[in-house]
């Protein structure tokens, strides 16, 4: 049995995030599950259509000021959503 040890600690964090991708007819409004220094897992069944390596735009919603739009790369896909890593511009 293999045990996968994470390099970065995950913190449970629920917030609303808008995900944009050219293949989506409209932006997806989803919910984050957890966050680390290097990435985020986002829950939404439509994200299961993405492929590992795809790049999307993500923006946290419902902030007092407009949050920056971040580039996110798909690292894993599940039926419940997708795990992304933050791309440094």
C-alpha positions in Angstrom: 0.0 0.0 0.0 1.4 3.3 -1.1 1.0 6.4 1.2 1.1 9.8 -0.5 2.6 12.4 1.7 1.6 16.0 0.8 4.4 18.5 0.5 2.1 21.4 1.5 -0.4 21.5 4.4 -4.0 21.9 3.3 -6.3 24.2 5.1 -10.1 23.6 4.9 -11.5 26.8 3.3 -15.0 27.4 1.9 -15.3 30.4 -0.3 -17.0 31.1 -3.6 -14.8 31.2 -6.7 -15.4 32.0 -10.3 -13.7 29.7 -12.8 -13.3 30.7 -16.5 -12.2 28.5 -19.3 -12.6 28.9 -23.1 -14.4 25.5 -23.3 -17.1 26.7 -20.9 -20.2 28.4 -22.3 -20.2 30.6 -19.2 -18.2 31.1 -16.1 -18.6 28.5 -13.3 -19.4 29.7 -9.8 -18.1 27.0 -7.5 -16.9 26.5 -3.9 -13.4 25.8 -2.7 -12.8 22.8 -0.4 -9.2 23.4 0.7 -6.2 25.6 0.1 -2.4 25.3 0.4 0.5 27.6 -0.4 0.6 26.2 -3.9 -3.0 25.4 -4.9 -6.7 24.9 -4.3 -9.3 22.2 -4.7 -12.6 23.5 -6.2 -15.8 21.6 -6.0 -18.1 21.7 -9.0 -19.2 18.7 -11.2 -18.6 20.6 -14.5 -14.9 20.9 -13.6 -14.6 17.1 -14.2 -14.7 18.0 -17.9 -11.2 19.6 -17.6 -8.0 17.7 -18.3 -4.8 17.7 -16.3 -2.6 20.5 -17.7 -5.5 22.8 -18.7 -5.2 26.4 -17.5 -8.1 28.3 -16.2 -8.7 31.7 -14.7 -9.9 31.8 -11.1 -11.2 34.7 -9.0 -12.5 34.6 -5.4 -15.9 36.2 -5.2 -17.8 38.1 -2.4 -14.7 40.0 -1.2 -14.9 43.6 0.1 -12.7 44.6 -2.9 -12.4 42.9 -6.2 -10.0 39.9 -5.9 -7.2 39.4 -8.4 -7.7 37.0 -11.3 -5.3 34.1 -10.9 -4.0 31.6 -13.5 -4.6 28.0 -12.3 -3.3 24.7 -13.8 -5.3 21.6 -13.4 -3.3 19.0 -11.5 -6.0 16.4 -10.8 -9.7 15.8 -11.7 -12.3 14.0 -9.8 -16.1 13.6 -10.3 -16.6 16.2 -7.6 -14.2 18.9 -9.0 -10.6 19.7 -9.7 -7.3 20.4 -7.9 -5.4 23.3 -9.2 -1.9 24.7 -8.7 -1.3 28.4 -8.7 0.7 29.6 -11.7 3.2 32.4 -10.9 3.1 35.0 -13.6 
